Amino acid sequence: MRAYVSMSPESAVRLSILRTAPLNSWVALSPDESRIVAVGQTYAEVAKLSDAAGEADPIILKTPTQWGPVSFTER
């Protein structure tokens, strides 16, 4: 049985951007989640790089060790 995930256009864009980031890394996104502003091996490293890039309030998260398949349906 396949599970289908319905995503908003914003979520689909964010997922697409995150899939370009290295696996098993910390990533900082711009506040509007439209671009990656920093990538590193630790949270502290990404926070410092984000600050140096001029992003005062980035969204910081960790990418998975492996991406699984995702199926999309239109809303």
mmCIF file of the N, C-alpha and C atoms, coordinates in Angstrom:
data_MODEL
# 
_entry.id   MODEL 
# 
loop_
_atom_site.group_PDB 
_atom_site.id 
_atom_site.type_symbol 
_atom_site.label_atom_id 
_atom_site.label_alt_id 
_atom_site.label_comp_id 
_atom_site.label_asym_id 
_atom_site.label_entity_id 
_atom_site.label_seq_id 
_atom_site.pdbx_PDB_ins_code 
_atom_site.Cartn_x 
_atom_site.Cartn_y 
_atom_site.Cartn_z 
_atom_site.occupancy 
_atom_site.B_iso_or_equiv 
_atom_site.pdbx_formal_charge 
_atom_site.auth_seq_id 
_atom_site.auth_comp_id 
_atom_site.auth_asym_id 
_atom_site.auth_atom_id 
_atom_site.pdbx_PDB_model_num 
ATOM 1   N N  . MET A 1 1  ? 0.844  -1.166 0.000  1.00 0.00 ? 1  MET A N  1 
ATOM 2   C CA . MET A 1 1  ? 0.000  0.000  0.000  1.00 0.00 ? 1  MET A CA 1 
ATOM 3   C C  . MET A 1 1  ? 0.895  1.237  0.000  1.00 0.00 ? 1  MET A C  1 
ATOM 4   N N  . ARG A 1 2  ? 0.590  2.174  -0.888 1.00 0.00 ? 2  ARG A N  1 
ATOM 5   C CA . ARG A 1 2  ? 1.347  3.419  -0.956 1.00 0.00 ? 2  ARG A CA 1 
ATOM 6   C C  . ARG A 1 2  ? 0.622  4.503  -0.189 1.00 0.00 ? 2  ARG A C  1 
ATOM 7   N N  . ALA A 1 3  ? 1.403  5.300  0.515  1.00 0.00 ? 3  ALA A N  1 
ATOM 8   C CA . ALA A 1 3  ? 0.843  6.462  1.200  1.00 0.00 ? 3  ALA A CA 1 
ATOM 9   C C  . ALA A 1 3  ? 1.154  7.688  0.361  1.00 0.00 ? 3  ALA A C  1 
ATOM 10  N N  . TYR A 1 4  ? 0.180  8.534  0.181  1.00 0.00 ? 4  TYR A N  1 
ATOM 11  C CA . TYR A 1 4  ? 0.370  9.759  -0.580 1.00 0.00 ? 4  TYR A CA 1 
ATOM 12  C C  . TYR A 1 4  ? 0.318  10.944 0.367  1.00 0.00 ? 4  TYR A C  1 
ATOM 13  N N  . VAL A 1 5  ? 1.225  11.863 0.140  1.00 0.00 ? 5  VAL A N  1 
ATOM 14  C CA . VAL A 1 5  ? 1.312  13.047 0.976  1.00 0.00 ? 5  VAL A CA 1 
ATOM 15  C C  . VAL A 1 5  ? 0.860  14.249 0.167  1.00 0.00 ? 5  VAL A C  1 
ATOM 16  N N  . SER A 1 6  ? -0.039 15.013 0.711  1.00 0.00 ? 6  SER A N  1 
ATOM 17  C CA . SER A 1 6  ? -0.479 16.242 0.065  1.00 0.00 ? 6  SER A CA 1 
ATOM 18  C C  . SER A 1 6  ? 0.291  17.391 0.696  1.00 0.00 ? 6  SER A C  1 
ATOM 19  N N  . MET A 1 7  ? 0.999  18.154 -0.132 1.00 0.00 ? 7  MET A N  1 
ATOM 20  C CA . MET A 1 7  ? 1.821  19.253 0.377  1.00 0.00 ? 7  MET A CA 1 
ATOM 21  C C  . MET A 1 7  ? 1.392  20.571 -0.228 1.00 0.00 ? 7  MET A C  1 
ATOM 22  N N  . SER A 1 8  ? 1.544  21.601 0.569  1.00 0.00 ? 8  SER A N  1 
ATOM 23  C CA . SER A 1 8  ? 1.307  22.937 0.044  1.00 0.00 ? 8  SER A CA 1 
ATOM 24  C C  . SER A 1 8  ? 2.436  23.269 -0.930 1.00 0.00 ? 8  SER A C  1 
ATOM 25  N N  . PRO A 1 9  ? 2.227  24.221 -1.818 1.00 0.00 ? 9  PRO A N  1 
ATOM 26  C CA . PRO A 1 9  ? 3.312  24.613 -2.738 1.00 0.00 ? 9  PRO A CA 1 
ATOM 27  C C  . PRO A 1 9  ? 4.565  25.057 -1.995 1.00 0.00 ? 9  PRO A C  1 
ATOM 28  N N  . GLU A 1 10 ? 4.387  25.744 -0.859 1.00 0.00 ? 10 GLU A N  1 
ATOM 29  C CA . GLU A 1 10 ? 5.540  26.194 -0.075 1.00 0.00 ? 10 GLU A CA 1 
ATOM 30  C C  . GLU A 1 10 ? 6.338  25.014 0.474  1.00 0.00 ? 10 GLU A C  1 
ATOM 31  N N  . SER A 1 11 ? 5.642  23.999 0.953  1.00 0.00 ? 11 SER A N  1 
ATOM 32  C CA . SER A 1 11 ? 6.316  22.815 1.482  1.00 0.00 ? 11 SER A CA 1 
ATOM 33  C C  . SER A 1 11 ? 7.059  22.074 0.379  1.00 0.00 ? 11 SER A C  1 
ATOM 34  N N  . ALA A 1 12 ? 6.471  22.005 -0.794 1.00 0.00 ? 12 ALA A N  1 
ATOM 35  C CA . ALA A 1 12 ? 7.126  21.335 -1.917 1.00 0.00 ? 12 ALA A CA 1 
ATOM 36  C C  . ALA A 1 12 ? 8.404  22.072 -2.314 1.00 0.00 ? 12 ALA A C  1 
ATOM 37  N N  . VAL A 1 13 ? 8.381  23.413 -2.288 1.00 0.00 ? 13 VAL A N  1 
ATOM 38  C CA . VAL A 1 13 ? 9.577  24.205 -2.603 1.00 0.00 ? 13 VAL A CA 1 
ATOM 39  C C  . VAL A 1 13 ? 10.651 23.957 -1.556 1.00 0.00 ? 13 VAL A C  1 
ATOM 40  N N  . ARG A 1 14 ? 10.257 23.970 -0.277 1.00 0.00 ? 14 ARG A N  1 
ATOM 41  C CA . ARG A 1 14 ? 11.212 23.738 0.806  1.00 0.00 ? 14 ARG A CA 1 
ATOM 42  C C  . ARG A 1 14 ? 11.850 22.351 0.678  1.00 0.00 ? 14 ARG A C  1 
ATOM 43  N N  . LEU A 1 15 ? 11.055 21.341 0.397  1.00 0.00 ? 15 LEU A N  1 
ATOM 44  C CA . LEU A 1 15 ? 11.584 19.990 0.234  1.00 0.00 ? 15 LEU A CA 1 
ATOM 45  C C  . LEU A 1 15 ? 12.554 19.931 -0.939 1.00 0.00 ? 15 LEU A C  1 
ATOM 46  N N  . SER A 1 16 ? 12.207 20.568 -2.024 1.00 0.00 ? 16 SER A N  1 
ATOM 47  C CA . SER A 1 16 ? 13.073 20.598 -3.196 1.00 0.00 ? 16 SER A CA 1 
ATOM 48  C C  . SER A 1 16 ? 14.415 21.247 -2.864 1.00 0.00 ? 16 SER A C  1 
ATOM 49  N N  . ILE A 1 17 ? 14.385 22.342 -2.126 1.00 0.00 ? 17 ILE A N  1 
ATOM 50  C CA . ILE A 1 17 ? 15.619 23.031 -1.720 1.00 0.00 ? 17 ILE A CA 1 
ATOM 51  C C  . ILE A 1 17 ? 16.439 22.144 -0.788 1.00 0.00 ? 17 ILE A C  1 
ATOM 52  N N  . LEU A 1 18 ? 15.790 21.533 0.183  1.00 0.00 ? 18 LEU A N  1 
ATOM 53  C CA . LEU A 1 18 ? 16.513 20.687 1.139  1.00 0.00 ? 18 LEU A CA 1 
ATOM 54  C C  . LEU A 1 18 ? 17.161 19.481 0.475  1.00 0.00 ? 18 LEU A C  1 
ATOM 55  N N  . ARG A 1 19 ? 16.530 18.947 -0.567 1.00 0.00 ? 19 ARG A N  1 
ATOM 56  C CA . ARG A 1 19 ? 17.107 17.789 -1.250 1.00 0.00 ? 19 ARG A CA 1 
ATOM 57  C C  . ARG A 1 19 ? 18.410 18.128 -1.973 1.00 0.00 ? 19 ARG A C  1 
ATOM 58  N N  . THR A 1 20 ? 18.698 19.430 -2.153 1.00 0.00 ? 20 THR A N  1 
ATOM 59  C CA . THR A 1 20 ? 19.975 19.828 -2.767 1.00 0.00 ? 20 THR A CA 1 
ATOM 60  C C  . THR A 1 20 ? 21.088 19.921 -1.727 1.00 0.00 ? 20 THR A C  1 
ATOM 61  N N  . ALA A 1 21 ? 20.732 19.908 -0.456 1.00 0.00 ? 21 ALA A N  1 
ATOM 62  C CA . ALA A 1 21 ? 21.725 20.011 0.622  1.00 0.00 ? 21 ALA A CA 1 
ATOM 63  C C  . ALA A 1 21 ? 22.382 18.654 0.867  1.00 0.00 ? 21 ALA A C  1 
ATOM 64  N N  . PRO A 1 22 ? 23.594 18.661 1.397  1.00 0.00 ? 22 PRO A N  1 
ATOM 65  C CA . PRO A 1 22 ? 24.243 17.386 1.720  1.00 0.00 ? 22 PRO A CA 1 
ATOM 66  C C  . PRO A 1 22 ? 23.456 16.611 2.778  1.00 0.00 ? 22 PRO A C  1 
ATOM 67  N N  . LEU A 1 23 ? 23.466 15.310 2.652  1.00 0.00 ? 23 LEU A N  1 
ATOM 68  C CA . LEU A 1 23 ? 22.820 14.452 3.643  1.00 0.00 ? 23 LEU A CA 1 
ATOM 69  C C  . LEU A 1 23 ? 23.556 14.528 4.974  1.00 0.00 ? 23 LEU A C  1 
ATOM 70  N N  . ASN A 1 24 ? 22.821 14.325 6.058  1.00 0.00 ? 24 ASN A N  1 
ATOM 71  C CA . ASN A 1 24 ? 23.372 14.270 7.408  1.00 0.00 ? 24 ASN A CA 1 
ATOM 72  C C  . ASN A 1 24 ? 24.175 15.521 7.750  1.00 0.00 ? 24 ASN A C  1 
ATOM 73  N N  . SER A 1 25 ? 23.633 16.677 7.386  1.00 0.00 ? 25 SER A N  1 
ATOM 74  C CA . SER A 1 25 ? 24.285 17.961 7.658  1.00 0.00 ? 25 SER A CA 1 
ATOM 75  C C  . SER A 1 25 ? 23.287 18.908 8.308  1.00 0.00 ? 25 SER A C  1 
ATOM 76  N N  . TRP A 1 26 ? 23.828 19.918 8.957  1.00 0.00 ? 26 TRP A N  1 
ATOM 77  C CA . TRP A 1 26 ? 23.007 20.997 9.475  1.00 0.00 ? 26 TRP A CA 1 
ATOM 78  C C  . TRP A 1 26 ? 22.866 22.033 8.367  1.00 0.00 ? 26 TRP A C  1 
ATOM 79  N N  . VAL A 1 27 ? 21.655 22.564 8.208  1.00 0.00 ? 27 VAL A N  1 
ATOM 80  C CA . VAL A 1 27 ? 21.355 23.501 7.130  1.00 0.00 ? 27 VAL A CA 1 
ATOM 81  C C  . VAL A 1 27 ? 20.593 24.689 7.711  1.00 0.00 ? 27 VAL A C  1 
ATOM 82  N N  . ALA A 1 28 ? 20.956 25.889 7.250  1.00 0.00 ? 28 ALA A N  1 
ATOM 83  C CA . ALA A 1 28 ? 20.217 27.088 7.622  1.00 0.00 ? 28 ALA A CA 1 
ATOM 84  C C  . ALA A 1 28 ? 19.482 27.597 6.390  1.00 0.00 ? 28 ALA A C  1 
ATOM 85  N N  . LEU A 1 29 ? 18.186 27.811 6.539  1.00 0.00 ? 29 LEU A N  1 
ATOM 86  C CA . LEU A 1 29 ? 17.368 28.367 5.466  1.00 0.00 ? 29 LEU A CA 1 
ATOM 87  C C  . LEU A 1 29 ? 17.085 29.830 5.773  1.00 0.00 ? 29 LEU A C  1 
ATOM 88  N N  . SER A 1 30 ? 16.883 30.611 4.719  1.00 0.00 ? 30 SER A N  1 
ATOM 89  C CA . SER A 1 30 ? 16.460 31.995 4.901  1.00 0.00 ? 30 SER A CA 1 
ATOM 90  C C  . SER A 1 30 ? 15.111 31.983 5.612  1.00 0.00 ? 30 SER A C  1 
ATOM 91  N N  . PRO A 1 31 ? 14.746 33.070 6.288  1.00 0.00 ? 31 PRO A N  1 
ATOM 92  C CA . PRO A 1 31 ? 13.472 33.087 7.023  1.00 0.00 ? 31 PRO A CA 1 
ATOM 93  C C  . PRO A 1 31 ? 12.252 32.764 6.161  1.00 0.00 ? 31 PRO A C  1 
ATOM 94  N N  . ASP A 1 32 ? 12.301 33.089 4.872  1.00 0.00 ? 32 ASP A N  1 
ATOM 95  C CA . ASP A 1 32 ? 11.168 32.752 3.999  1.00 0.00 ? 32 ASP A CA 1 
ATOM 96  C C  . ASP A 1 32 ? 11.289 31.352 3.404  1.00 0.00 ? 32 ASP A C  1 
ATOM 97  N N  . GLU A 1 33 ? 12.335 30.620 3.809  1.00 0.00 ? 33 GLU A N  1 
ATOM 98  C CA . GLU A 1 33 ? 12.590 29.234 3.401  1.00 0.00 ? 33 GLU A CA 1 
ATOM 99  C C  . GLU A 1 33 ? 12.764 29.072 1.897  1.00 0.00 ? 33 GLU A C  1 
ATOM 100 N N  . SER A 1 34 ? 13.266 30.116 1.234  1.00 0.00 ? 34 SER A N  1 
ATOM 101 C CA . SER A 1 34 ? 13.430 30.071 -0.220 1.00 0.00 ? 34 SER A CA 1 
ATOM 102 C C  . SER A 1 34 ? 14.838 29.714 -0.663 1.00 0.00 ? 34 SER A C  1 
ATOM 103 N N  . ARG A 1 35 ? 15.803 29.728 0.287  1.00 0.00 ? 35 ARG A N  1 
ATOM 104 C CA . ARG A 1 35 ? 17.179 29.413 -0.104 1.00 0.00 ? 35 ARG A CA 1 
ATOM 105 C C  . ARG A 1 35 ? 17.978 28.932 1.104  1.00 0.00 ? 35 ARG A C  1 
ATOM 106 N N  . ILE A 1 36 ? 19.035 28.186 0.801  1.00 0.00 ? 36 ILE A N  1 
ATOM 107 C CA . ILE A 1 36 ? 19.969 27.732 1.831  1.00 0.00 ? 36 ILE A CA 1 
ATOM 108 C C  . ILE A 1 36 ? 21.001 28.830 2.020  1.00 0.00 ? 36 ILE A C  1 
ATOM 109 N N  . VAL A 1 37 ? 21.207 29.240 3.270  1.00 0.00 ? 37 VAL A N  1 
ATOM 110 C CA . VAL A 1 37 ? 22.189 30.289 3.540  1.00 0.00 ? 37 VAL A CA 1 
ATOM 111 C C  . VAL A 1 37 ? 23.473 29.746 4.164  1.00 0.00 ? 37 VAL A C  1 
ATOM 112 N N  . ALA A 1 38 ? 23.424 28.541 4.720  1.00 0.00 ? 38 ALA A N  1 
ATOM 113 C CA . ALA A 1 38 ? 24.626 27.938 5.303  1.00 0.00 ? 38 ALA A CA 1 
ATOM 114 C C  . ALA A 1 38 ? 24.442 26.437 5.456  1.00 0.00 ? 38 ALA A C  1 
ATOM 115 N N  . VAL A 1 39 ? 25.549 25.719 5.373  1.00 0.00 ? 39 VAL A N  1 
ATOM 116 C CA . VAL A 1 39 ? 25.578 24.271 5.565  1.00 0.00 ? 39 VAL A CA 1 
ATOM 117 C C  . VAL A 1 39 ? 26.807 23.943 6.393  1.00 0.00 ? 39 VAL A C  1 
ATOM 118 N N  . GLY A 1 40 ? 26.672 23.032 7.356  1.00 0.00 ? 40 GLY A N  1 
ATOM 119 C CA . GLY A 1 40 ? 27.815 22.644 8.172  1.00 0.00 ? 40 GLY A CA 1 
ATOM 120 C C  . GLY A 1 40 ? 27.579 21.317 8.859  1.00 0.00 ? 40 GLY A C  1 
ATOM 121 N N  . GLN A 1 41 ? 28.589 20.889 9.599  1.00 0.00 ? 41 GLN A N  1 
ATOM 122 C CA . GLN A 1 41 ? 28.516 19.607 10.292 1.00 0.00 ? 41 GLN A CA 1 
ATOM 123 C C  . GLN A 1 41 ? 27.931 19.718 11.699 1.00 0.00 ? 41 GLN A C  1 
ATOM 124 N N  . THR A 1 42 ? 27.877 20.950 12.253 1.00 0.00 ? 42 THR A N  1 
ATOM 125 C CA . THR A 1 42 ? 27.308 21.141 13.588 1.00 0.00 ? 42 THR A CA 1 
ATOM 126 C C  . THR A 1 42 ? 26.331 22.313 13.572 1.00 0.00 ? 42 THR A C  1 
ATOM 127 N N  . TYR A 1 43 ? 25.454 22.317 14.551 1.00 0.00 ? 43 TYR A N  1 
ATOM 128 C CA . TYR A 1 43 ? 24.514 23.424 14.702 1.00 0.00 ? 43 TYR A CA 1 
ATOM 129 C C  . TYR A 1 43 ? 25.264 24.731 14.901 1.00 0.00 ? 43 TYR A C  1 
ATOM 130 N N  . ALA A 1 44 ? 26.267 24.700 15.777 1.00 0.00 ? 44 ALA A N  1 
ATOM 131 C CA . ALA A 1 44 ? 27.038 25.913 16.085 1.00 0.00 ? 44 ALA A CA 1 
ATOM 132 C C  . ALA A 1 44 ? 27.715 26.469 14.831 1.00 0.00 ? 44 ALA A C  1 
ATOM 133 N N  . GLU A 1 45 ? 28.270 25.598 14.012 1.00 0.00 ? 45 GLU A N  1 
ATOM 134 C CA . GLU A 1 45 ? 28.924 26.038 12.782 1.00 0.00 ? 45 GLU A CA 1 
ATOM 135 C C  . GLU A 1 45 ? 27.934 26.738 11.851 1.00 0.00 ? 45 GLU A C  1 
ATOM 136 N N  . VAL A 1 46 ? 26.759 26.153 11.682 1.00 0.00 ? 46 VAL A N  1 
ATOM 137 C CA . VAL A 1 46 ? 25.747 26.736 10.794 1.00 0.00 ? 46 VAL A CA 1 
ATOM 138 C C  . VAL A 1 46 ? 25.231 28.054 11.361 1.00 0.00 ? 46 VAL A C  1 
ATOM 139 N N  . ALA A 1 47 ? 25.046 28.132 12.658 1.00 0.00 ? 47 ALA A N  1 
ATOM 140 C CA . ALA A 1 47 ? 24.594 29.383 13.275 1.00 0.00 ? 47 ALA A CA 1 
ATOM 141 C C  . ALA A 1 47 ? 25.619 30.490 13.033 1.00 0.00 ? 47 ALA A C  1 
ATOM 142 N N  . LYS A 1 48 ? 26.886 30.183 13.189 1.00 0.00 ? 48 LYS A N  1 
ATOM 143 C CA . LYS A 1 48 ? 27.958 31.165 12.968 1.00 0.00 ? 48 LYS A CA 1 
ATOM 144 C C  . LYS A 1 48 ? 28.018 31.583 11.494 1.00 0.00 ? 48 LYS A C  1 
ATOM 145 N N  . LEU A 1 49 ? 27.939 30.617 10.581 1.00 0.00 ? 49 LEU A N  1 
ATOM 146 C CA . LEU A 1 49 ? 27.967 30.925 9.145  1.00 0.00 ? 49 LEU A CA 1 
ATOM 147 C C  . LEU A 1 49 ? 26.752 31.746 8.719  1.00 0.00 ? 49 LEU A C  1 
ATOM 148 N N  . SER A 1 50 ? 25.592 31.454 9.290  1.00 0.00 ? 50 SER A N  1 
ATOM 149 C CA . SER A 1 50 ? 24.381 32.204 8.981  1.00 0.00 ? 50 SER A CA 1 
ATOM 150 C C  . SER A 1 50 ? 24.522 33.653 9.423  1.00 0.00 ? 50 SER A C  1 
ATOM 151 N N  . ASP A 1 51 ? 25.052 33.826 10.621 1.00 0.00 ? 51 ASP A N  1 
ATOM 152 C CA . ASP A 1 51 ? 25.273 35.171 11.140 1.00 0.00 ? 51 ASP A CA 1 
ATOM 153 C C  . ASP A 1 51 ? 26.242 35.937 10.241 1.00 0.00 ? 51 ASP A C  1 
ATOM 154 N N  . ALA A 1 52 ? 27.312 35.278 9.813  1.00 0.00 ? 52 ALA A N  1 
ATOM 155 C CA . ALA A 1 52 ? 28.303 35.904 8.929  1.00 0.00 ? 52 ALA A CA 1 
ATOM 156 C C  . ALA A 1 52 ? 27.693 36.247 7.565  1.00 0.00 ? 52 ALA A C  1 
ATOM 157 N N  . ALA A 1 53 ? 26.684 35.486 7.149  1.00 0.00 ? 53 ALA A N  1 
ATOM 158 C CA . ALA A 1 53 ? 26.016 35.735 5.877  1.00 0.00 ? 53 ALA A CA 1 
ATOM 159 C C  . ALA A 1 53 ? 24.947 36.822 5.995  1.00 0.00 ? 53 ALA A C  1 
ATOM 160 N N  . GLY A 1 54 ? 24.747 37.335 7.213  1.00 0.00 ? 54 GLY A N  1 
ATOM 161 C CA . GLY A 1 54 ? 23.779 38.406 7.410  1.00 0.00 ? 54 GLY A CA 1 
ATOM 162 C C  . GLY A 1 54 ? 22.371 37.958 7.702  1.00 0.00 ? 54 GLY A C  1 
ATOM 163 N N  . GLU A 1 55 ? 22.183 36.681 7.975  1.00 0.00 ? 55 GLU A N  1 
ATOM 164 C CA . GLU A 1 55 ? 20.850 36.157 8.313  1.00 0.00 ? 55 GLU A CA 1 
ATOM 165 C C  . GLU A 1 55 ? 20.708 36.120 9.835  1.00 0.00 ? 55 GLU A C  1 
ATOM 166 N N  . ALA A 1 56 ? 19.931 37.046 10.349 1.00 0.00 ? 56 ALA A N  1 
ATOM 167 C CA . ALA A 1 56 ? 19.775 37.149 11.800 1.00 0.00 ? 56 ALA A CA 1 
ATOM 168 C C  . ALA A 1 56 ? 18.822 36.101 12.372 1.00 0.00 ? 56 ALA A C  1 
ATOM 169 N N  . ASP A 1 57 ? 17.878 35.622 11.577 1.00 0.00 ? 57 ASP A N  1 
ATOM 170 C CA . ASP A 1 57 ? 16.866 34.706 12.084 1.00 0.00 ? 57 ASP A CA 1 
ATOM 171 C C  . ASP A 1 57 ? 16.638 33.529 11.132 1.00 0.00 ? 57 ASP A C  1 
ATOM 172 N N  . PRO A 1 58 ? 17.684 32.726 10.864 1.00 0.00 ? 58 PRO A N  1 
ATOM 173 C CA . PRO A 1 58 ? 17.516 31.607 9.936  1.00 0.00 ? 58 PRO A CA 1 
ATOM 174 C C  . PRO A 1 58 ? 16.731 30.460 10.566 1.00 0.00 ? 58 PRO A C  1 
ATOM 175 N N  . ILE A 1 59 ? 16.263 29.582 9.713  1.00 0.00 ? 59 ILE A N  1 
ATOM 176 C CA . ILE A 1 59 ? 15.630 28.341 10.162 1.00 0.00 ? 59 ILE A CA 1 
ATOM 177 C C  . ILE A 1 59 ? 16.701 27.268 10.035 1.00 0.00 ? 59 ILE A C  1 
ATOM 178 N N  . ILE A 1 60 ? 17.087 26.685 11.157 1.00 0.00 ? 60 ILE A N  1 
ATOM 179 C CA . ILE A 1 60 ? 18.178 25.706 11.163 1.00 0.00 ? 60 ILE A CA 1 
ATOM 180 C C  . ILE A 1 60 ? 17.606 24.326 11.438 1.00 0.00 ? 60 ILE A C  1 
ATOM 181 N N  . LEU A 1 61 ? 18.003 23.374 10.590 1.00 0.00 ? 61 LEU A N  1 
ATOM 182 C CA . LEU A 1 61 ? 17.550 21.999 10.767 1.00 0.00 ? 61 LEU A CA 1 
ATOM 183 C C  . LEU A 1 61 ? 18.609 21.033 10.255 1.00 0.00 ? 61 LEU A C  1 
ATOM 184 N N  . LYS A 1 62 ? 18.402 19.778 10.557 1.00 0.00 ? 62 LYS A N  1 
ATOM 185 C CA . LYS A 1 62 ? 19.336 18.732 10.148 1.00 0.00 ? 62 LYS A CA 1 
ATOM 186 C C  . LYS A 1 62 ? 18.718 17.910 9.025  1.00 0.00 ? 62 LYS A C  1 
ATOM 187 N N  . THR A 1 63 ? 19.505 17.651 7.974  1.00 0.00 ? 63 THR A N  1 
ATOM 188 C CA . THR A 1 63 ? 19.017 16.815 6.883  1.00 0.00 ? 63 THR A CA 1 
ATOM 189 C C  . THR A 1 63 ? 19.135 15.342 7.291  1.00 0.00 ? 63 THR A C  1 
ATOM 190 N N  . PRO A 1 64 ? 18.325 14.490 6.700  1.00 0.00 ? 64 PRO A N  1 
ATOM 191 C CA . PRO A 1 64 ? 18.370 13.069 7.057  1.00 0.00 ? 64 PRO A CA 1 
ATOM 192 C C  . PRO A 1 64 ? 19.627 12.385 6.504  1.00 0.00 ? 64 PRO A C  1 
ATOM 193 N N  . THR A 1 65 ? 19.896 11.209 6.992  1.00 0.00 ? 65 THR A N  1 
ATOM 194 C CA . THR A 1 65 ? 21.038 10.439 6.493  1.00 0.00 ? 65 THR A CA 1 
ATOM 195 C C  . THR A 1 65 ? 20.729 9.839  5.128  1.00 0.00 ? 65 THR A C  1 
ATOM 196 N N  . GLN A 1 66 ? 19.426 9.734  4.809  1.00 0.00 ? 66 GLN A N  1 
ATOM 197 C CA . GLN A 1 66 ? 18.996 9.197  3.518  1.00 0.00 ? 66 GLN A CA 1 
ATOM 198 C C  . GLN A 1 66 ? 17.592 9.716  3.237  1.00 0.00 ? 66 GLN A C  1 
ATOM 199 N N  . TRP A 1 67 ? 17.348 10.104 1.987  1.00 0.00 ? 67 TRP A N  1 
ATOM 200 C CA . TRP A 1 67 ? 16.002 10.536 1.602  1.00 0.00 ? 67 TRP A CA 1 
ATOM 201 C C  . TRP A 1 67 ? 15.190 9.323  1.181  1.00 0.00 ? 67 TRP A C  1 
ATOM 202 N N  . GLY A 1 68 ? 13.971 9.260  1.633  1.00 0.00 ? 68 GLY A N  1 
ATOM 203 C CA . GLY A 1 68 ? 13.055 8.219  1.205  1.00 0.00 ? 68 GLY A CA 1 
ATOM 204 C C  . GLY A 1 68 ? 12.224 8.727  0.041  1.00 0.00 ? 68 GLY A C  1 
ATOM 205 N N  . PRO A 1 69 ? 11.526 7.842  -0.626 1.00 0.00 ? 69 PRO A N  1 
ATOM 206 C CA . PRO A 1 69 ? 10.674 8.270  -1.735 1.00 0.00 ? 69 PRO A CA 1 
ATOM 207 C C  . PRO A 1 69 ? 9.467  9.064  -1.211 1.00 0.00 ? 69 PRO A C  1 
ATOM 208 N N  . VAL A 1 70 ? 9.066  10.045 -1.963 1.00 0.00 ? 70 VAL A N  1 
ATOM 209 C CA . VAL A 1 70 ? 7.902  10.853 -1.602 1.00 0.00 ? 70 VAL A CA 1 
ATOM 210 C C  . VAL A 1 70 ? 7.011  10.956 -2.836 1.00 0.00 ? 70 VAL A C  1 
ATOM 211 N N  . SER A 1 71 ? 5.732  10.723 -2.639 1.00 0.00 ? 71 SER A N  1 
ATOM 212 C CA . SER A 1 71 ? 4.762  10.892 -3.714 1.00 0.00 ? 71 SER A CA 1 
ATOM 213 C C  . SER A 1 71 ? 3.899  12.104 -3.384 1.00 0.00 ? 71 SER A C  1 
ATOM 214 N N  . PHE A 1 72 ? 3.638  12.923 -4.378 1.00 0.00 ? 72 PHE A N  1 
ATOM 215 C CA . PHE A 1 72 ? 2.853  14.128 -4.181 1.00 0.00 ? 72 PHE A CA 1 
ATOM 216 C C  . PHE A 1 72 ? 1.503  14.001 -4.857 1.00 0.00 ? 72 PHE A C  1 
ATOM 217 N N  . THR A 1 73 ? 0.514  14.614 -4.267 1.00 0.00 ? 73 THR A N  1 
ATOM 218 C CA . THR A 1 73 ? -0.784 14.764 -4.920 1.00 0.00 ? 73 THR A CA 1 
ATOM 219 C C  . THR A 1 73 ? -1.091 16.245 -4.979 1.00 0.00 ? 73 THR A C  1 
ATOM 220 N N  . GLU A 1 74 ? -1.841 16.636 -5.973 1.00 0.00 ? 74 GLU A N  1 
ATOM 221 C CA . GLU A 1 74 ? -2.227 18.048 -6.108 1.00 0.00 ? 74 GLU A CA 1 
ATOM 222 C C  . GLU A 1 74 ? -3.289 18.381 -5.094 1.00 0.00 ? 74 GLU A C  1 
ATOM 223 N N  . ARG A 1 75 ? -3.229 19.581 -4.569 1.00 0.00 ? 75 ARG A N  1 
ATOM 224 C CA . ARG A 1 75 ? -4.263 20.062 -3.635 1.00 0.00 ? 75 ARG A CA 1 
ATOM 225 C C  . ARG A 1 75 ? -5.370 20.704 -4.395 1.00 0.00 ? 75 ARG A C  1 
# 
